[in-house]
Amino acid sequence: MHKAIRRRISGVAVALWHAAECAVQKGFIGLNRKPVTISGFGGRDKVMAALARSLAGNHRLRFASAALVLEVDDFRKIEEIYDRDFIEDILLETSKRLDSLLQVSDVAARLEGPRFAIALSPHRRLDLAGAIQVAARIQHAMAEPIVLRQGNLYITVSAGFALASRLTAPTGAQLLRAASVAQLEASRDGPNAIRSYSPAMHQRINTSNGLRDEVLAALDDQSITAFFQPQIDLATGALTGLEALARWQHPRRGLIPPCDFLPILEQCGLMERLGQRMLSDALSALAEWDKNGVYVPAISINMSNSELRNPNLVDHIMMELDRHDLAPERLVIEILETVVVTGKNGITETNLSRLAAIGCGIDLDDFGTGHASITSIRKFAIQRIKIDRSFITNVDRDTEQQDMIAAILTMAARLNLVTLAEGVETPQEQDQLARMGCQHMQGFALARPASFKDITRWMQTYQPVPTEAPDHNARAIRRVN
């Protein structure tokens, strides 16, 4: 099929291709067709029955029985971008790849959503190392691009497995349940992680239910605090700002990822309190750096829908800026495309307009994953777009990704919008973006989010490396270890 039809077109970039000021559709351009039904895989009961049979085998082989559970990472985000037909195509292709890797006597099933289970046939060499090799081989196959009519999609899977030798007198159901527990832990540590079941995992999952009470207290005792990730100018290598990101340093469990505590805060209606904490931490850090002679041009904070609907928001921000003796120009407010689309509340629009009027920057985060229109971008005073990581991944070697980025950059230039690529993970991606003319970047290729102390040390040792020409391959990289 012609490349132009296969090219993925989503987000505001649709407006460029159609040269019209229209809302971006949630799906993609394609032919009308019936949903695809996944076939060739049995149900959960079939996997449990296969595991039960292997457990009933001879004494030596039954202890080499194993269950494997896989889940496509960040599938909810994929569902937000693709329509139902394409989701079925993605799952069908995933099923086919999985099927091609299995032994004749293995039994596989699709569980709920993007989850798959496999009863691995018993084998004397199916030990811990062997099971890891099986999972890694599957992950490698899944990493190849899925070719859809609108472009290439890259996915990763998190895998958990359970060996019968790790359980006491297991049944087929217990072995599958144990693999599911391991997969859940892999997803929390992922993406693209592999975990083997151990009895201690049950304890960790049970204790996670107690996080609700602890996370509420963590807001008060400042255990939830800001970590900082740098942003640079791709042409000069100069530091242009930092993004403040919420992190929870638990006294016993260590650093707890945001995916474990942000949903709890949202369910409890405490996102505004978290936002106030991030604003306070960010501005305090900025003032401290100024005091110590470490110059940070600007700092970004994320704001939720509920925060932006607060009629007292701007007054509170101005009060905090005055308290820290900071100019409004040094604060950037990041909003999601969902805010632009659903923010028909007049207070949201008024707040963003007032913030822009006093000098604060307004960034549109995760650009390309929602339904924003050009009219909305103008109405909400957007000044910079942060190109979503889904467009950045493999941009150095995927020509269709390059076409999409080129379209976004052209549109941004026409609309006088600044561009920042987020989630840049490799030097090759960074080089390609610089050659294409993207203005700013942040991501693991530069530095991971770090505490105030660690990011201060990073900034004190960071040395910008300019990009002298479009084809110059120099990089500004000083990683936080």
C-alpha positions in Angstrom: 0.0 0.0 0.0 1.2 3.5 -0.8 3.4 5.0 1.9 1.3 8.1 2.2 -1.7 5.9 3.2 0.3 3.9 5.6 1.8 7.0 7.3 0.5 7.6 10.8 -1.3 10.9 11.1 -2.5 11.9 14.6 -2.6 14.9 16.9 -2.5 18.4 15.6 -0.3 17.4 12.6 -3.5 16.3 10.8 -4.2 19.9 10.3 -1.0 20.4 8.4 -1.7 17.5 6.0 -5.2 18.7 5.3 -4.4 22.4 5.5 -7.5 23.0 7.5 -8.2 24.2 11.0 -10.0 21.1 12.1 -10.0 18.9 15.2 -7.8 15.9 15.2 -9.6 12.6 15.0 -8.9 10.0 17.6 -8.4 7.2 15.0 -6.4 7.1 11.8 -7.2 7.3 8.1 -8.0 3.9 6.7 -10.6 1.7 5.0 -13.8 0.7 6.7 -13.7 -2.9 7.6 -15.1 -5.4 10.1 -13.3 -6.0 13.4 -10.7 -8.8 13.3 -11.3 -11.7 15.6 -8.2 -13.2 17.2 -8.1 -17.0 16.5 -5.8 -19.9 17.2 -5.6 -19.3 21.0 -7.5 -21.2 23.6 -8.9 -19.8 26.8 -7.5 -19.5 30.3 -9.0 -22.9 31.2 -7.0 -24.5 28.4 -3.7 -23.2 29.7 -4.5 -24.3 33.3 -5.5 -27.7 32.0 -2.2 -28.0 30.1 -0.3 -26.9 33.3 -2.2 -29.5 35.3 -1.3 -32.2 32.8 2.4 -31.3 33.0 2.3 -31.3 36.8 0.8 -34.8 36.7 3.7 -36.1 34.6 6.7 -38.1 35.7 8.4 -37.0 38.8 11.4 -35.4 37.1 9.6 -33.5 34.4 6.8 -32.1 36.5 9.2 -29.9 38.4 10.3 -28.4 35.1 6.8 -27.2 34.4 6.4 -23.4 34.0 3.8 -20.7 33.2 4.5 -17.5 31.4 2.3 -14.4 31.4 2.9 -11.4 29.0 1.3 -8.0 28.7 1.8 -5.2 26.2 3.2 -2.2 28.0 1.3 1.1 28.1 -1.6 -0.4 26.2 -4.1 2.1 27.5 -2.2 4.8 25.7 -2.3 2.8 22.5 -6.1 2.4 22.9 -6.4 6.2 23.2 -4.6 6.7 19.9 -6.0 3.8 17.7 -9.5 2.9 16.9 -11.0 -0.5 17.6 -10.2 -2.1 14.3 -6.5 -1.2 14.5 -6.4 -2.4 18.1 -7.6 -5.8 16.9 -4.9 -5.8 14.2 -2.3 -5.0 16.8 -3.4 -7.9 19.1 -3.7 -10.2 16.1 -0.2 -9.5 15.0 1.0 -9.9 18.6 -0.7 -13.3 18.7 0.8 -14.4 15.5 4.3 -13.6 16.6 3.8 -15.3 19.9 2.4 -18.4 18.1 5.4 -18.5 15.8 7.8 -18.8 18.8 6.0 -21.6 20.6 6.9 -25.3 20.7 4.3 -27.7 19.3 3.5 -28.9 22.8 3.2 -25.4 24.3 -0.3 -24.0 24.9 -1.1 -20.3 24.7 -4.2 -18.2 25.5 -5.1 -14.6 25.3 -6.4 -13.4 28.6 -8.2 -10.2 29.2 -7.1 -7.2 27.1 -3.4 -7.2 26.0 -2.4 -10.1 28.2 -1.3 -13.6 27.1 -0.6 -16.8 29.0 1.6 -19.7 28.0 1.8 -23.2 29.5 5.4 -24.1 28.6 5.9 -27.8 27.9 8.0 -29.5 30.6 11.6 -29.9 29.8 14.6 -30.9 32.0 16.5 -27.7 31.0 13.5 -25.5 31.8 15.1 -23.8 34.8 15.4 -20.2 35.8 17.9 -19.3 33.0 15.9 -21.3 30.4 12.7 -19.5 31.3 14.4 -16.1 31.1 15.7 -17.0 27.7 12.2 -17.9 26.5 10.8 -14.6 27.7 13.7 -12.6 26.3 13.3 -14.3 22.9 9.6 -13.3 22.9 10.4 -9.7 23.9 12.9 -9.5 21.0 10.3 -10.7 18.5 7.8 -8.2 19.8 10.2 -5.3 19.5 10.1 -5.5 15.7 7.8 -2.8 14.3 4.2 -3.8 13.6 3.4 -2.5 10.1 -0.1 -0.9 10.0 -1.7 1.0 7.2 -1.0 4.3 8.9 2.6 3.5 9.8 4.9 1.5 12.1 4.0 0.8 15.7 6.7 -0.3 18.2 5.6 -2.1 21.3 7.3 -3.8 24.3 6.0 -6.5 26.6 6.5 -7.2 30.3 6.8 -10.8 31.2 6.4 -12.8 34.4 6.9 -16.5 34.8 6.5 -19.1 37.5 8.5 -22.4 37.8 6.7 -25.3 39.4 9.8 -25.9 41.5 9.3 -22.5 43.2 5.9 -23.5 44.6 4.8 -26.1 47.1 2.5 -28.8 45.6 1.1 -26.4 42.9 -2.0 -26.8 40.7 -2.4 -25.5 37.2 -4.4 -22.6 38.5 -1.8 -21.8 41.2 1.0 -21.8 38.7 -0.8 -19.5 36.3 -1.7 -17.2 39.2 1.9 -17.1 40.3 3.0 -16.1 36.8 0.4 -13.4 36.8 1.8 -12.0 40.0 5.3 -12.0 38.5 4.0 -10.2 35.4 2.4 -7.6 37.6 5.7 -6.9 39.2 7.4 -6.8 35.8 4.9 -4.2 34.6 5.6 -2.0 37.7 9.3 -2.2 37.0 9.1 -2.0 33.2 8.6 -1.4 30.4 10.1 -4.5 28.8 10.9 -6.1 32.2 11.1 -9.9 33.0 10.4 -11.2 36.5 10.4 -14.6 38.0 7.9 -15.5 40.7 8.9 -15.8 44.3 6.8 -16.1 47.4 7.9 -12.6 48.5 6.0 -11.1 45.6 2.7 -11.9 47.3 3.7 -10.0 50.3 4.8 -7.0 48.2 1.4 -6.9 46.4 -0.5 -7.3 49.6 1.4 -4.4 51.2 0.7 -2.2 48.2 -2.9 -2.1 49.3 -1.6 -0.2 52.4 -0.1 2.5 50.2 -3.3 4.4 50.1 -3.0 5.5 53.7 0.7 6.1 53.4 0.5 8.2 50.3 -1.9 10.6 51.9 0.5 11.1 54.8 3.5 11.4 52.4 2.0 14.7 51.0 2.1 16.1 54.5 5.6 14.9 55.5 7.1 15.9 52.1 8.1 12.3 51.3 6.6 13.1 47.9 8.9 15.7 46.4 10.1 17.0 43.1 12.8 15.3 41.0 14.2 17.3 38.1 14.9 16.4 34.5 17.0 18.8 32.3 16.0 20.2 28.9 18.5 21.5 26.4 18.7 23.5 23.2 19.6 20.9 20.5 21.6 23.5 18.5 23.8 24.9 21.2 23.6 22.2 23.9 22.7 24.9 26.4 20.5 24.1 29.4 17.1 25.7 28.8 15.2 24.5 31.8 14.2 21.6 34.1 10.9 19.8 34.5 9.8 19.1 38.0 8.4 15.5 38.4 6.7 14.0 41.4 8.6 11.2 43.1 8.0 9.4 46.4 11.0 8.4 48.5 9.5 5.9 50.8 11.5 5.4 54.1 11.4 1.5 53.8 10.5 0.7 50.2 12.8 3.2 48.5 11.7 5.2 45.4 8.1 4.4 44.5 7.2 5.1 40.8 4.5 7.6 40.0 2.3 5.0 38.5 1.8 3.5 41.9 0.8 6.6 43.8 -0.6 9.2 41.3 -3.8 7.1 40.7 -4.4 7.0 44.4 -4.1 10.8 44.7 -6.4 11.3 41.8 -9.0 8.9 43.2 -8.8 10.8 46.5 -9.1 14.2 44.8 -5.7 15.3 46.0 -4.1 16.3 42.7 -4.4 20.0 43.5 -2.5 19.4 46.8 0.2 17.6 44.8 0.3 20.4 42.3 0.9 22.9 45.2 3.7 20.7 46.5 5.4 20.6 43.1 5.0 24.4 42.6 6.6 25.0 46.0 9.4 22.5 45.5 10.1 23.8 42.0 10.3 27.5 42.9 12.2 26.8 46.1 14.8 24.9 44.1 15.0 27.7 41.5 15.6 30.3 44.2 18.2 28.1 45.9 20.1 27.6 42.6 20.0 31.4 42.0 21.4 31.9 45.5 24.3 29.5 44.8 25.1 30.9 41.4 23.7 27.9 39.4 21.5 29.5 36.7 18.4 27.6 35.5 16.5 29.6 32.8 13.1 28.1 33.6 11.4 25.3 35.4 8.3 23.4 34.3 5.5 21.9 36.3 2.6 19.8 35.2 -1.0 20.9 36.0 -4.0 18.7 36.1 -7.5 19.6 34.9 -8.7 20.2 38.5 -5.9 22.6 39.2 -6.6 24.6 36.1 -10.3 24.9 37.1 -9.4 26.6 40.3 -10.4 30.3 40.1 -7.7 31.2 42.6 -4.9 29.5 40.7 -3.2 32.5 39.1 -3.3 34.5 42.4 -1.7 31.6 44.2 1.0 31.3 41.6 1.8 35.0 41.6 2.0 34.9 45.4 4.5 32.0 45.3 6.6 33.8 42.6 6.7 36.9 44.7 7.6 34.9 47.8 10.6 33.4 46.1 11.4 36.7 44.2 11.2 35.1 40.8 10.0 36.5 37.5 7.0 34.8 36.0 9.0 34.1 32.8 10.9 31.5 34.7 7.9 29.3 35.3 6.4 27.1 32.6 3.0 25.4 33.0 2.6 22.0 31.2 -0.8 20.9 30.2 -2.1 17.8 28.4 -4.0 17.7 25.1 -7.0 16.4 27.1 -7.0 19.8 28.9 -7.2 21.6 25.6 -10.0 19.4 24.3 -12.1 19.1 27.4 -11.2 22.5 28.9 -14.3 24.2 27.7 -14.7 25.5 31.3 -14.2 29.2 31.0 -12.1 29.3 34.1 -9.5 27.0 32.5 -9.1 29.2 29.5 -9.0 32.4 31.6 -6.4 31.0 33.9 -4.1 30.0 31.0 -4.6 33.3 29.3 -3.8 35.2 32.5 -0.7 33.0 33.2 0.5 33.7 29.6 -0.2 37.4 30.0 2.0 37.7 33.1 4.8 36.0 31.3 4.6 32.3 32.3 5.3 29.8 29.5 2.6 27.4 28.4 3.7 24.0 27.1 1.4 21.4 25.4 2.6 18.0 26.8 2.4 14.6 25.0 1.7 16.4 21.7 0.1 14.2 19.0 -1.8 11.8 21.3 -5.0 13.7 21.6 -7.6 15.7 19.7 -6.3 19.3 19.9 -7.1 21.7 17.0 -5.2 24.7 15.9 -7.9 26.9 17.2 -7.5 25.3 20.6 -3.8 25.9 20.6 -4.3 29.6 19.9 -7.2 29.9 22.4 -5.1 28.3 25.2 -2.0 30.5 24.6 0.2 27.5 23.9 3.8 28.6 23.2 5.7 25.3 23.0 4.7 21.7 22.0 6.4 18.7 23.6 6.4 16.0 20.9 5.3 12.7 22.4 7.8 9.9 22.8 5.7 7.7 20.5 6.9 9.8 17.6 10.5 9.9 18.8 11.2 6.2 19.3 13.5 4.9 16.5 13.3 8.2 14.6 16.9 7.7 13.6 16.1 4.7 11.5 12.4 4.8 10.8 11.7 7.0 7.8 8.0 7.2 8.5 8.8 8.5 12.0 11.0 11.1 10.3 8.2 12.1 8.0 5.9 12.5 10.9 8.4 14.6 12.9 9.1 16.7 9.8 5.4 17.4 9.5 5.1 18.5 13.1 8.2 20.7 12.9 6.8 22.4 9.7 3.5 23.0 11.3 5.1 24.4 14.5 7.2 26.7 12.4 4.2 28.0 10.6 2.4 28.6 13.9 5.4 30.2 15.6 5.5 27.4 18.2 8.7 26.2 19.8 9.3 22.4 19.7 10.7 20.0 22.4 11.2 16.3 21.9 10.5 14.3 25.0 11.5 10.8 25.9 14.7 10.9 23.8 16.5 7.7 24.9 19.4 7.2 22.6 22.2 9.4 21.2 21.1 8.4 17.7 17.6 9.8 18.2 19.1 13.0 19.6 21.4 13.4 16.6 18.5 12.8 14.2 16.3 15.3 15.9 19.1 17.9 15.8 19.6 17.4 12.1 15.9 17.8 11.5 15.7 21.1 13.3 13.9 20.2 16.5 14.7 23.0 18.9 14.8 21.4 22.4 14.9 17.9 24.0 14.8 16.0 27.2 15.1 12.3 28.0 17.3 9.5 29.2 19.9 10.2 26.5 20.6 13.4 28.4 19.8 12.6 32.0 17.2 10.8 34.1 15.1 12.6 36.6 17.2 13.3 39.7 16.9 14.7 43.2 17.8 18.4 43.9 21.2 17.4 45.1 22.0 15.0 42.2 20.7 17.4 39.5 22.7 20.3 41.0 25.8 18.2 40.7 24.9 17.3 37.1 24.4 21.0 36.2 27.7 22.0 37.8 29.6 19.5 35.6 27.5 19.7 32.4 29.4 21.1 29.4 27.2 22.1 26.4 28.3 20.8 23.0 26.8 22.8 20.1 25.5 21.4 16.9 27.5 23.4 14.4 25.8 22.2 11.2 22.7 20.0 10.4 24.9 17.0 9.7 27.2 17.5 12.7 27.0 14.5 15.0 28.3 16.1 18.2 26.0 15.5 21.2 25.5 17.2 24.5 25.4 14.3 26.9 26.3 14.2 30.5 24.3 11.4 32.2 23.2 11.3 35.8 24.6 8.0 37.1 
